[in-house]
Amino acid sequence: MSADREVLIIGLGSAGCRFLDTCSRRTEVALPRAIAMHTDQQALAACAADNKMLLGANLLQGESTGGSQGLGRQAAEADRQSIEDVLAGVDLLFLVTGLGGGTGTGIAPLLARWARDYGTIVICFAIQPFFFEGGVKRSAAEEGLAQLRRDANAVVQLSNQNIYNWAGEDTGVQDAFEKINVALMHNLSATVDLLVSPGIIANVRFSDFEELLKHSGGLCTMGYGEGSGEDRALQAVNAVIANPVLGKDNVIKTASGLMVGIIGGADMTVLEVGRIMEEIPKIARSDVRLTMGAVTRPKWHDRIGVAVFSAEKWEEEDSAAGESAEMGDEQDDSKPTRSPRRRKQQTRLVLQPKGKGFFNDIEPTFFEGEDLDVPTFQRKNIKI
């Protein structure tokens, strides 16, 4: 992926705005252009992100959707042109949102669909609710997840419930969310660096990333770990394997497809990179489809990070189904979308002459040798 590719992060709803708020307050990593979107004016104002968009202002008057997905969709539709102006020209979109409420569940699938209509690759980080938030909200979140798998290229599913896997008795609510957001920030930043920055040993091409997404079945996982000091390379690998914050134990071992990025400062050595690149294949499955790369960050010192983006299952494309889709057969909506849509193009209609209709039995009107009773597009064989 070349540096001129346009990457955008959208933080949608309360969870998305909290994520961008964390990113805006921390300076250890640089992220691409980001925008916070919400229907709730008060929640949007509390977000420290530089760019913000209030959705459905005329409809909701700056209030939340109250958990109504229908209101969320209406709010997005009301500002569709403004949203599409933001999405136009974006090559890769990271969409961060919480599911189960009205804004994330109602609007996220629309944003993903509209972005893909422009040919954008869409990765959605979907945060599931706590169990104690009730069955109704969890059910809505599951429905939203299923819809996102159809409309986005891939979904990385995260769950607030995983906080219980690592939080101590004294862990505050804000601290817990901050820890999740920081881990997500590092993983997302590492993924962007891997795709945008030139690799120092190996490059991960954008086509490699697209291939992983295409075969993922629409659902991906992620992991991130860091190490410092002596033996920091192995520390980073072990941190990815444990990965309690993002809630996926040993994401390397179980994956069928892996994209691994190694990030370090100018002090990162060739031996350290080599050790990680040797260690990962030892842990991964023997049949894993593995892509690896390493990049440097000028401001880093005495730190090495390892970011993993993975597909647990590698689904081969059904060639017969693909041919059927090309012939215009109705697609099965129960299956996740696996490939990016093409950019919008004007449809061309070829209209063939079918006689003169009501003018068949009437003396034709000629001017400069042309029968004016025949429509211009037919006389000139114009394709519309």
SULRA-V823137 format. One record per residue. N is the residue number from 1. SS is DSSP state (alpha for helix, beta for strand, coil for the rest). PHI is phi in whole degrees, 0 to 359 (NA if undefined). BURIAL is 1 if it has 24 or more other C-alpha atoms within 12 Angstrom, else 0. Layout:
# SULRA-V823137
n=N ss=SS phi=PHI burial=BURIAL
n=N ss=SS phi=PHI burial=BURIAL
This chain:
# SULRA-V823137
n=1 ss=coil phi=NA burial=1
n=2 ss=coil phi=281 burial=0
n=3 ss=coil phi=294 burial=0
n=4 ss=coil phi=275 burial=0
n=5 ss=coil phi=292 burial=0
n=6 ss=coil phi=266 burial=1
n=7 ss=beta phi=246 burial=1
n=8 ss=beta phi=225 burial=1
n=9 ss=beta phi=248 burial=1
n=10 ss=beta phi=245 burial=1
n=11 ss=beta phi=262 burial=1
n=12 ss=beta phi=252 burial=1
n=13 ss=alpha phi=75 burial=1
n=14 ss=alpha phi=296 burial=1
n=15 ss=alpha phi=295 burial=1
n=16 ss=alpha phi=294 burial=1
n=17 ss=alpha phi=292 burial=1
n=18 ss=alpha phi=297 burial=1
n=19 ss=alpha phi=297 burial=1
n=20 ss=alpha phi=292 burial=1
n=21 ss=alpha phi=297 burial=1
n=22 ss=alpha phi=299 burial=1
n=23 ss=alpha phi=299 burial=1
n=24 ss=alpha phi=288 burial=1
n=25 ss=alpha phi=272 burial=0
n=26 ss=coil phi=249 burial=0
n=27 ss=coil phi=242 burial=0
n=28 ss=coil phi=286 burial=0
n=29 ss=coil phi=227 burial=1
n=30 ss=coil phi=255 burial=1
n=31 ss=coil phi=248 burial=1
n=32 ss=coil phi=289 burial=1
n=33 ss=beta phi=305 burial=1
n=34 ss=beta phi=222 burial=1
n=35 ss=beta phi=216 burial=1
n=36 ss=beta phi=265 burial=1
n=37 ss=beta phi=233 burial=1
n=38 ss=beta phi=199 burial=1
n=39 ss=coil phi=271 burial=1
n=40 ss=coil phi=270 burial=1
n=41 ss=alpha phi=295 burial=1
n=42 ss=alpha phi=293 burial=0
n=43 ss=alpha phi=294 burial=1
n=44 ss=alpha phi=292 burial=1
n=45 ss=alpha phi=294 burial=0
n=46 ss=alpha phi=283 burial=0
n=47 ss=coil phi=278 burial=1
n=48 ss=coil phi=274 burial=1
n=49 ss=coil phi=299 burial=1
n=50 ss=coil phi=289 burial=0
n=51 ss=coil phi=250 burial=1
n=52 ss=beta phi=222 burial=1
n=53 ss=beta phi=221 burial=1
n=54 ss=beta phi=274 burial=1
n=55 ss=coil phi=260 burial=1
n=56 ss=coil phi=64 burial=1
n=57 ss=alpha phi=300 burial=1
n=58 ss=alpha phi=290 burial=0
n=59 ss=alpha phi=277 burial=0
n=60 ss=alpha phi=252 burial=1
n=61 ss=coil phi=55 burial=0
n=62 ss=coil phi=82 burial=0
n=63 ss=coil phi=267 burial=1
n=64 ss=coil phi=284 burial=1
n=65 ss=coil phi=281 burial=1
n=66 ss=coil phi=65 burial=0
n=67 ss=coil phi=85 burial=1
n=68 ss=coil phi=273 burial=1
n=69 ss=alpha phi=294 burial=1
n=70 ss=alpha phi=299 burial=0
n=71 ss=alpha phi=295 burial=1
n=72 ss=alpha phi=298 burial=1
n=73 ss=alpha phi=296 burial=1
n=74 ss=alpha phi=297 burial=1
n=75 ss=alpha phi=297 burial=1
n=76 ss=alpha phi=293 burial=1
n=77 ss=alpha phi=298 burial=1
n=78 ss=alpha phi=296 burial=0
n=79 ss=coil phi=246 burial=1
n=80 ss=alpha phi=301 burial=1
n=81 ss=alpha phi=297 burial=0
n=82 ss=alpha phi=295 burial=0
n=83 ss=alpha phi=294 burial=1
n=84 ss=alpha phi=294 burial=1
n=85 ss=alpha phi=297 burial=0
n=86 ss=alpha phi=289 burial=1
n=87 ss=alpha phi=282 burial=1
n=88 ss=coil phi=300 burial=1
n=89 ss=coil phi=86 burial=0
n=90 ss=coil phi=277 burial=1
n=91 ss=coil phi=271 burial=1
n=92 ss=beta phi=222 burial=1
n=93 ss=beta phi=244 burial=1
n=94 ss=beta phi=257 burial=1
n=95 ss=beta phi=249 burial=1
n=96 ss=beta phi=251 burial=1
n=97 ss=beta phi=203 burial=1
n=98 ss=beta phi=260 burial=1
n=99 ss=coil phi=250 burial=1
n=100 ss=coil phi=115 burial=1
n=101 ss=coil phi=257 burial=1
n=102 ss=coil phi=272 burial=1
n=103 ss=alpha phi=285 burial=1
n=104 ss=alpha phi=296 burial=1
n=105 ss=alpha phi=291 burial=1
n=106 ss=alpha phi=278 burial=1
n=107 ss=alpha phi=261 burial=1
n=108 ss=alpha phi=305 burial=1
n=109 ss=alpha phi=299 burial=1
n=110 ss=alpha phi=294 burial=1
n=111 ss=alpha phi=300 burial=1
n=112 ss=alpha phi=298 burial=1
n=113 ss=alpha phi=294 burial=1
n=114 ss=alpha phi=295 burial=1
n=115 ss=alpha phi=296 burial=1
n=116 ss=alpha phi=291 burial=1
n=117 ss=alpha phi=296 burial=1
n=118 ss=coil phi=268 burial=1
n=119 ss=coil phi=86 burial=1
n=120 ss=coil phi=281 burial=1
n=121 ss=beta phi=279 burial=1
n=122 ss=beta phi=242 burial=1
n=123 ss=beta phi=247 burial=1
n=124 ss=beta phi=251 burial=1
n=125 ss=beta phi=263 burial=1
n=126 ss=beta phi=255 burial=1
n=127 ss=beta phi=263 burial=1
n=128 ss=beta phi=273 burial=1
n=129 ss=coil phi=284 burial=1
n=130 ss=coil phi=294 burial=0
n=131 ss=alpha phi=298 burial=0
n=132 ss=alpha phi=288 burial=0
n=133 ss=alpha phi=282 burial=0
n=134 ss=coil phi=102 burial=0
n=135 ss=alpha phi=294 burial=0
n=136 ss=alpha phi=297 burial=0
n=137 ss=alpha phi=291 burial=1
n=138 ss=alpha phi=295 burial=1
n=139 ss=alpha phi=296 burial=0
n=140 ss=alpha phi=297 burial=1
n=141 ss=alpha phi=295 burial=1
n=142 ss=alpha phi=295 burial=1
n=143 ss=alpha phi=295 burial=1
n=144 ss=alpha phi=296 burial=1
n=145 ss=alpha phi=296 burial=1
n=146 ss=alpha phi=298 burial=1
n=147 ss=alpha phi=293 burial=1
n=148 ss=alpha phi=296 burial=1
n=149 ss=alpha phi=296 burial=1
n=150 ss=alpha phi=279 burial=1
n=151 ss=alpha phi=263 burial=1
n=152 ss=coil phi=262 burial=1
n=153 ss=coil phi=292 burial=1
n=154 ss=beta phi=202 burial=1
n=155 ss=beta phi=237 burial=1
n=156 ss=beta phi=260 burial=1
n=157 ss=beta phi=270 burial=1
n=158 ss=beta phi=241 burial=1
n=159 ss=beta phi=226 burial=1
n=160 ss=alpha phi=299 burial=1
n=161 ss=alpha phi=299 burial=1
n=162 ss=alpha phi=292 burial=1
n=163 ss=alpha phi=303 burial=1
n=164 ss=alpha phi=294 burial=0
n=165 ss=alpha phi=286 burial=0
n=166 ss=alpha phi=225 burial=0
n=167 ss=coil phi=289 burial=0
n=168 ss=coil phi=272 burial=0
n=169 ss=coil phi=295 burial=0
n=170 ss=coil phi=261 burial=0
n=171 ss=coil phi=288 burial=0
n=172 ss=coil phi=284 burial=0
n=173 ss=alpha phi=298 burial=0
n=174 ss=alpha phi=296 burial=0
n=175 ss=alpha phi=297 burial=0
n=176 ss=alpha phi=296 burial=1
n=177 ss=alpha phi=295 burial=1
n=178 ss=alpha phi=296 burial=1
n=179 ss=alpha phi=294 burial=1
n=180 ss=alpha phi=297 burial=1
n=181 ss=alpha phi=296 burial=1
n=182 ss=alpha phi=293 burial=1
n=183 ss=alpha phi=298 burial=1
n=184 ss=alpha phi=295 burial=1
n=185 ss=alpha phi=300 burial=1
n=186 ss=alpha phi=295 burial=1
n=187 ss=alpha phi=294 burial=1
n=188 ss=alpha phi=296 burial=1
n=189 ss=alpha phi=298 burial=1
n=190 ss=alpha phi=295 burial=1
n=191 ss=alpha phi=297 burial=1
n=192 ss=alpha phi=296 burial=1
n=193 ss=alpha phi=301 burial=1
n=194 ss=alpha phi=296 burial=1
n=195 ss=alpha phi=275 burial=1
n=196 ss=alpha phi=262 burial=1
n=197 ss=coil phi=277 burial=1
n=198 ss=coil phi=292 burial=1
n=199 ss=coil phi=286 burial=1
n=200 ss=coil phi=274 burial=1
n=201 ss=coil phi=233 burial=1
n=202 ss=coil phi=220 burial=1
n=203 ss=coil phi=255 burial=1
n=204 ss=coil phi=261 burial=1
n=205 ss=coil phi=278 burial=1
n=206 ss=alpha phi=297 burial=1
n=207 ss=alpha phi=295 burial=0
n=208 ss=alpha phi=295 burial=1
n=209 ss=alpha phi=295 burial=1
n=210 ss=alpha phi=299 burial=1
n=211 ss=alpha phi=297 burial=1
n=212 ss=alpha phi=298 burial=1
n=213 ss=alpha phi=295 burial=1
n=214 ss=alpha phi=298 burial=1
n=215 ss=coil phi=261 burial=1
n=216 ss=coil phi=281 burial=1
n=217 ss=coil phi=74 burial=1
n=218 ss=coil phi=87 burial=1
n=219 ss=beta phi=227 burial=1
n=220 ss=beta phi=238 burial=1
n=221 ss=beta phi=232 burial=1
n=222 ss=beta phi=211 burial=1
n=223 ss=beta phi=206 burial=1
n=224 ss=beta phi=209 burial=1
n=225 ss=beta phi=211 burial=1
n=226 ss=beta phi=229 burial=1
n=227 ss=beta phi=220 burial=1
n=228 ss=beta phi=214 burial=1
n=229 ss=coil phi=74 burial=0
n=230 ss=coil phi=292 burial=0
n=231 ss=coil phi=60 burial=0
n=232 ss=alpha phi=294 burial=1
n=233 ss=alpha phi=298 burial=1
n=234 ss=alpha phi=291 burial=1
n=235 ss=alpha phi=302 burial=1
n=236 ss=alpha phi=296 burial=1
n=237 ss=alpha phi=297 burial=1
n=238 ss=alpha phi=297 burial=1
n=239 ss=alpha phi=293 burial=1
n=240 ss=alpha phi=294 burial=1
n=241 ss=alpha phi=296 burial=1
n=242 ss=alpha phi=290 burial=1
n=243 ss=coil phi=40 burial=1
n=244 ss=coil phi=289 burial=1
n=245 ss=coil phi=293 burial=1
n=246 ss=coil phi=277 burial=1
n=247 ss=coil phi=82 burial=1
n=248 ss=coil phi=231 burial=1
n=249 ss=coil phi=286 burial=1
n=250 ss=coil phi=48 burial=1
n=251 ss=alpha phi=299 burial=1
n=252 ss=alpha phi=288 burial=1
n=253 ss=alpha phi=292 burial=1
n=254 ss=alpha phi=267 burial=1
n=255 ss=coil phi=280 burial=1
n=256 ss=coil phi=267 burial=1
n=257 ss=beta phi=226 burial=1
n=258 ss=beta phi=225 burial=1
n=259 ss=beta phi=242 burial=1
n=260 ss=beta phi=243 burial=1
n=261 ss=beta phi=243 burial=1
n=262 ss=beta phi=251 burial=1
n=263 ss=beta phi=236 burial=1
n=264 ss=beta phi=204 burial=1
n=265 ss=coil phi=269 burial=1
n=266 ss=coil phi=294 burial=0
n=267 ss=coil phi=271 burial=0
n=268 ss=coil phi=290 burial=1
n=269 ss=coil phi=264 burial=1
n=270 ss=alpha phi=298 burial=0
n=271 ss=alpha phi=297 burial=0
n=272 ss=alpha phi=293 burial=1
n=273 ss=alpha phi=299 burial=1
n=274 ss=alpha phi=298 burial=0
n=275 ss=alpha phi=295 burial=0
n=276 ss=alpha phi=295 burial=1
n=277 ss=alpha phi=292 burial=1
n=278 ss=alpha phi=276 burial=0
n=279 ss=alpha phi=286 burial=1
n=280 ss=alpha phi=302 burial=1
n=281 ss=alpha phi=299 burial=1
n=282 ss=alpha phi=294 burial=0
n=283 ss=alpha phi=275 burial=1
n=284 ss=coil phi=287 burial=1
n=285 ss=coil phi=296 burial=0
n=286 ss=coil phi=294 burial=0
n=287 ss=coil phi=260 burial=0
n=288 ss=coil phi=293 burial=1
n=289 ss=beta phi=267 burial=1
n=290 ss=beta phi=243 burial=1
n=291 ss=beta phi=235 burial=1
n=292 ss=beta phi=227 burial=1
n=293 ss=beta phi=203 burial=1
n=294 ss=beta phi=223 burial=1
n=295 ss=beta phi=226 burial=1
n=296 ss=beta phi=243 burial=1
n=297 ss=coil phi=241 burial=1
n=298 ss=coil phi=303 burial=0
n=299 ss=coil phi=275 burial=0
n=300 ss=coil phi=278 burial=0
n=301 ss=coil phi=210 burial=0
n=302 ss=coil phi=57 burial=1
n=303 ss=beta phi=221 burial=1
n=304 ss=beta phi=227 burial=1
n=305 ss=beta phi=242 burial=1
n=306 ss=beta phi=235 burial=1
n=307 ss=beta phi=248 burial=1
n=308 ss=beta phi=234 burial=1
n=309 ss=beta phi=239 burial=1
n=310 ss=beta phi=221 burial=1
n=311 ss=beta phi=247 burial=1
n=312 ss=coil phi=293 burial=1
n=313 ss=coil phi=240 burial=1
n=314 ss=coil phi=250 burial=1
n=315 ss=coil phi=263 burial=0
n=316 ss=coil phi=285 burial=0
n=317 ss=coil phi=288 burial=0
n=318 ss=coil phi=275 burial=0
n=319 ss=alpha phi=298 burial=0
n=320 ss=alpha phi=294 burial=0
n=321 ss=alpha phi=293 burial=0
n=322 ss=alpha phi=296 burial=0
n=323 ss=alpha phi=296 burial=0
n=324 ss=alpha phi=296 burial=0
n=325 ss=alpha phi=295 burial=0
n=326 ss=alpha phi=295 burial=0
n=327 ss=coil phi=276 burial=0
n=328 ss=coil phi=95 burial=0
n=329 ss=coil phi=294 burial=0
n=330 ss=coil phi=291 burial=0
n=331 ss=coil phi=275 burial=0
n=332 ss=coil phi=278 burial=0
n=333 ss=coil phi=290 burial=0
n=334 ss=coil phi=284 burial=0
n=335 ss=coil phi=262 burial=0
n=336 ss=coil phi=292 burial=1
n=337 ss=coil phi=289 burial=1
n=338 ss=coil phi=245 burial=1
n=339 ss=coil phi=226 burial=1
n=340 ss=coil phi=292 burial=1
n=341 ss=coil phi=280 burial=1
n=342 ss=coil phi=281 burial=0
n=343 ss=coil phi=297 burial=0
n=344 ss=coil phi=302 burial=0
n=345 ss=coil phi=224 burial=0
n=346 ss=coil phi=291 burial=0
n=347 ss=coil phi=289 burial=0
n=348 ss=coil phi=252 burial=0
n=349 ss=coil phi=256 burial=0
n=350 ss=coil phi=261 burial=0
n=351 ss=coil phi=257 burial=0
n=352 ss=coil phi=269 burial=0
n=353 ss=coil phi=298 burial=0
n=354 ss=coil phi=231 burial=0
n=355 ss=coil phi=88 burial=0
n=356 ss=coil phi=251 burial=0
n=357 ss=alpha phi=56 burial=0
n=358 ss=alpha phi=297 burial=0
n=359 ss=alpha phi=268 burial=0
n=360 ss=coil phi=301 burial=0
n=361 ss=coil phi=259 burial=0
n=362 ss=coil phi=248 burial=0
n=363 ss=coil phi=302 burial=0
n=364 ss=coil phi=293 burial=0
n=365 ss=coil phi=256 burial=0
n=366 ss=beta phi=253 burial=0
n=367 ss=beta phi=217 burial=0
n=368 ss=coil phi=51 burial=0
n=369 ss=coil phi=85 burial=0
n=370 ss=beta phi=247 burial=0
n=371 ss=beta phi=279 burial=0
n=372 ss=coil phi=286 burial=0
n=373 ss=coil phi=285 burial=0
n=374 ss=coil phi=270 burial=1
n=375 ss=coil phi=306 burial=0
n=376 ss=alpha phi=303 burial=0
n=377 ss=alpha phi=294 burial=0
n=378 ss=alpha phi=278 burial=0
n=379 ss=alpha phi=297 burial=0
n=380 ss=coil phi=260 burial=0
n=381 ss=coil phi=53 burial=0
n=382 ss=coil phi=274 burial=0
n=383 ss=coil phi=267 burial=0
n=384 ss=coil phi=252 burial=0
